[in-house]
Protein backbone atom coordinates (compact mmCIF):
# COMPACT_ATOMS: atom_id res chain seq x y z
CA UNK A 1 0.00 0.00 0.00
CA UNK A 2 1.32 3.39 -0.99
CA UNK A 3 1.70 6.29 1.41
CA UNK A 4 1.18 8.74 -1.45
CA UNK A 5 -2.25 10.32 -1.49
CA UNK A 6 -3.74 10.72 -4.98
CA UNK A 7 -3.75 14.27 -6.26
CA UNK A 8 -5.38 15.18 -9.53
CA UNK A 9 -5.19 18.32 -11.59
CA UNK A 10 -6.94 19.17 -14.82
CA UNK A 11 -4.68 19.48 -17.83
CA UNK A 12 -4.25 18.24 -21.37
CA UNK A 13 -2.23 15.02 -21.26
CA UNK A 14 0.42 14.28 -23.87
CA UNK A 15 -1.12 12.77 -27.02
CA UNK A 16 -4.55 14.21 -26.20
CA UNK A 17 -6.47 17.36 -27.11
CA UNK A 18 -8.95 17.73 -24.26
CA UNK A 19 -8.42 18.70 -20.62
CA UNK A 20 -8.58 15.64 -18.34
CA UNK A 21 -8.08 14.85 -14.66
CA UNK A 22 -4.49 13.61 -14.43
CA UNK A 23 -2.73 12.21 -11.37
CA UNK A 24 0.08 14.56 -10.39
CA UNK A 25 2.17 11.65 -9.10
CA UNK A 26 1.95 8.96 -11.74
CA UNK A 27 0.25 10.52 -14.76
CA UNK A 28 -2.83 8.27 -14.63
CA UNK A 29 -5.62 9.82 -16.70
CA UNK A 30 -9.08 9.56 -15.11
CA UNK A 31 -11.25 9.53 -18.21
CA UNK A 32 -14.88 10.46 -17.74
CA UNK A 33 -17.14 8.91 -20.35
CA UNK A 34 -20.84 9.09 -21.17
CA UNK A 35 -23.31 6.88 -19.34
CA UNK A 36 -25.10 4.24 -21.39
CA UNK A 37 -28.82 3.87 -20.79
CA UNK A 38 -30.56 0.71 -21.99
CA UNK A 39 -34.28 0.18 -22.18
CA UNK A 40 -37.14 -1.21 -24.20
CA UNK A 41 -40.53 -0.44 -25.59
CA UNK A 42 -42.39 -3.56 -24.48
CA UNK A 43 -45.56 -4.67 -26.27
CA UNK A 44 -48.14 -7.18 -25.08
CA UNK A 45 -51.33 -7.91 -26.94
CA UNK A 46 -50.91 -4.70 -28.94
CA UNK A 47 -50.45 -2.48 -25.90
CA UNK A 48 -47.32 -0.75 -24.57
CA UNK A 49 -45.92 -1.17 -21.05
CA UNK A 50 -45.24 2.04 -19.14
CA UNK A 51 -43.99 2.45 -15.57
CA UNK A 52 -44.79 5.40 -13.29
CA UNK A 53 -41.50 6.45 -11.69
CA UNK A 54 -41.12 6.09 -7.92
CA UNK A 55 -37.75 7.84 -7.95
CA UNK A 56 -36.33 11.21 -8.93
CA UNK A 57 -35.82 12.67 -11.35
CA UNK A 58 -39.39 13.01 -12.64
CA UNK A 59 -41.04 10.98 -9.87
CA UNK A 60 -44.67 10.27 -10.74
CA UNK A 61 -44.15 10.54 -14.49
CA UNK A 62 -44.46 7.64 -16.92
CA UNK A 63 -41.53 6.01 -18.68
CA UNK A 64 -40.48 2.88 -20.49
CA UNK A 65 -38.44 0.36 -18.46
CA UNK A 66 -34.89 1.68 -18.79
CA UNK A 67 -31.81 2.51 -16.77
CA UNK A 68 -28.05 2.55 -16.68
CA UNK A 69 -26.17 -0.35 -18.16
CA UNK A 70 -24.07 -2.22 -15.61
CA UNK A 71 -20.49 -3.42 -15.97
CA UNK A 72 -20.08 -6.83 -17.59
CA UNK A 73 -23.50 -6.98 -19.26
CA UNK A 74 -24.63 -6.67 -22.85
CA UNK A 75 -27.02 -3.91 -23.90
CA UNK A 76 -29.72 -6.53 -24.50
CA UNK A 77 -29.06 -8.10 -21.12
CA UNK A 78 -29.24 -4.70 -19.47
CA UNK A 79 -32.58 -3.90 -21.11
CA UNK A 80 -33.93 -7.26 -19.97
CA UNK A 81 -32.65 -6.65 -16.40
CA UNK A 82 -34.22 -3.18 -16.27
CA UNK A 83 -37.60 -4.58 -17.38
CA UNK A 84 -37.33 -7.21 -14.63
CA UNK A 85 -36.30 -4.68 -11.97
CA UNK A 86 -38.85 -1.99 -12.82
CA UNK A 87 -41.82 -4.08 -13.95
CA UNK A 88 -41.16 -7.68 -12.91
CA UNK A 89 -41.33 -8.32 -16.65
CA UNK A 90 -39.61 -11.12 -18.50
CA UNK A 91 -39.13 -9.81 -22.02
CA UNK A 92 -37.87 -11.05 -25.36
CA UNK A 93 -35.77 -8.51 -27.24
CA UNK A 94 -36.75 -8.26 -30.90
CA UNK A 95 -34.28 -5.69 -32.24
CA UNK A 96 -32.58 -2.38 -31.62
CA UNK A 97 -35.15 0.36 -32.11
CA UNK A 98 -33.09 3.53 -31.58
CA UNK A 99 -29.86 5.13 -30.44
CA UNK A 100 -30.39 8.53 -28.82
CA UNK A 101 -27.82 11.11 -27.73
CA UNK A 102 -28.50 13.40 -24.78
CA UNK A 103 -25.28 15.43 -24.59
CA UNK A 104 -26.36 17.81 -21.79
CA UNK A 105 -26.24 14.87 -19.37
CA UNK A 106 -23.65 12.82 -21.29
CA UNK A 107 -25.96 9.92 -22.10
CA UNK A 108 -26.22 7.52 -24.99
CA UNK A 109 -29.49 5.61 -24.92
CA UNK A 110 -29.95 2.22 -26.60
CA UNK A 111 -33.65 1.44 -26.85
CA UNK A 112 -34.92 -1.95 -28.01
CA UNK A 113 -38.23 -3.27 -29.30
CA UNK A 114 -39.40 -6.11 -27.08
CA UNK A 115 -42.39 -8.24 -26.30
CA UNK A 116 -43.57 -9.65 -23.01
CA UNK A 117 -42.42 -13.28 -22.71
CA UNK A 118 -44.56 -14.02 -19.65
CA UNK A 119 -47.81 -12.28 -18.67
CA UNK A 120 -46.72 -11.85 -15.04
CA UNK A 121 -45.71 -8.26 -14.19
CA UNK A 122 -45.49 -6.30 -10.95
CA UNK A 123 -44.08 -2.88 -10.01
CA UNK A 124 -40.49 -2.95 -8.76
CA UNK A 125 -39.05 -0.65 -6.10
CA UNK A 126 -38.45 2.15 -8.65
CA UNK A 127 -42.04 1.95 -9.95
CA UNK A 128 -45.19 3.34 -8.34
CA UNK A 129 -47.47 1.52 -10.77
CA UNK A 130 -47.37 0.03 -14.22
CA UNK A 131 -49.87 -0.31 -16.96
CA UNK A 132 -50.28 -1.45 -20.54
CA UNK A 133 -51.59 1.38 -22.74
CA UNK A 134 -53.33 1.39 -26.09
CA UNK A 135 -51.81 4.06 -28.32
CA UNK A 136 -54.68 6.52 -27.78
CA UNK A 137 -54.43 6.11 -23.97
CA UNK A 138 -50.74 7.00 -23.60
CA UNK A 139 -50.43 9.91 -21.12
CA UNK A 140 -48.31 12.08 -23.43
CA UNK A 141 -48.31 15.11 -21.10
CA UNK A 142 -47.11 12.95 -18.21
CA UNK A 143 -44.18 11.19 -19.91
CA UNK A 144 -40.95 11.63 -18.01
CA UNK A 145 -38.40 12.45 -20.69
CA UNK A 146 -38.14 13.59 -24.31
CA UNK A 147 -36.56 10.27 -25.27
CA UNK A 148 -39.65 8.41 -24.01
CA UNK A 149 -41.70 10.42 -26.52
CA UNK A 150 -39.16 9.64 -29.22
CA UNK A 151 -39.09 5.92 -28.44
CA UNK A 152 -42.87 5.58 -28.42
CA UNK A 153 -43.20 7.43 -31.72
CA UNK A 154 -40.38 5.42 -33.27
CA UNK A 155 -42.03 2.23 -32.03
CA UNK A 156 -45.20 3.26 -33.80
CA UNK A 157 -43.21 3.98 -36.97
CA UNK A 158 -41.64 0.51 -36.70
CA UNK A 159 -45.09 -1.07 -36.14
CA UNK A 160 -46.29 0.67 -39.29
CA UNK A 161 -43.46 -0.85 -41.34
CA UNK A 162 -40.50 1.51 -41.09
CA UNK A 163 -37.26 -0.22 -42.16
CA UNK A 164 -35.52 -2.15 -39.36
CA UNK A 165 -32.68 0.32 -38.91
CA UNK A 166 -32.16 2.11 -35.62
CA UNK A 167 -33.80 5.51 -35.32
CA UNK A 168 -31.98 8.47 -33.80
CA UNK A 169 -32.80 11.82 -32.24
CA UNK A 170 -35.47 13.77 -34.09
CA UNK A 171 -33.92 16.58 -36.19
CA UNK A 172 -32.60 19.32 -33.93
CA UNK A 173 -33.55 17.53 -30.69
CA UNK A 174 -30.88 17.11 -28.01
CA UNK A 175 -33.03 15.94 -25.10
CA UNK A 176 -33.07 19.29 -23.32
CA UNK A 177 -36.74 20.06 -24.11
CA UNK A 178 -39.98 18.15 -24.17
CA UNK A 179 -41.47 17.68 -27.65
CA UNK A 180 -43.86 20.62 -27.11
CA UNK A 181 -40.88 22.94 -26.49
CA UNK A 182 -41.09 23.09 -22.67
CA UNK A 183 -37.64 22.96 -21.03
CA UNK A 184 -37.11 20.21 -18.51
CA UNK A 185 -37.20 21.38 -14.89
CA UNK A 186 -33.76 22.25 -13.51
CA UNK A 187 -32.00 19.21 -12.11
CA UNK A 188 -34.06 16.68 -14.10
CA UNK A 189 -32.38 14.26 -16.44
C-alpha positions, 0 to 999 in steps of 0.5 A: 500500500502506498503512502502517497495520497492521490492528487489530480489536476486538470490538464491536457495530457500528452497525445490528447487534445482535451483537458482531463483529470491527471494524477500529479504523481503517476500521470494516470488519466481519469477519463470520464465517459458518457453513461449508457442507458438501456431500455425497451418499448415492451408490447403485449397484446398490442399495448405498450408497457409504461412504468410510473416512476417512484424515484427522482428525477421526474417521480410520478411521471411515466416512462419505459423500463430503462436505466443505466447499463451495468459493468459486464453486461450486454445492452440486450441483457441490461434492457432485460434486467431493467424490465425485470427490476422496474416491472417484474417483466420477462421480455424477449428482445426483438431488435434495436429500435433507436440510439439517442444522444442526450449530450447535456447529461452525457448519455447515450441511450440504446432502446430496443423493441421487445415483447412480453415473454410471460404475462406476469408483471409487478411494479419494482421498487423504482415503480409506483405503478405500471400499466399497458396502454393502447396508443390513444391512452398513452399519457403524453403530457405525463411522460418523463423524458423527451426520449420516451416520446421519441421511443414511443413514436419510433415504435409506432413507426416501426409497427407501421413498417418503417425499415428495421434500422435504428432511429436516432434523435429527431432533427434538432432535438438534443433531449433538453426540451420536451417535444412541445418545447417546454424545457425540462425542470432544472435538475431533471435528467 
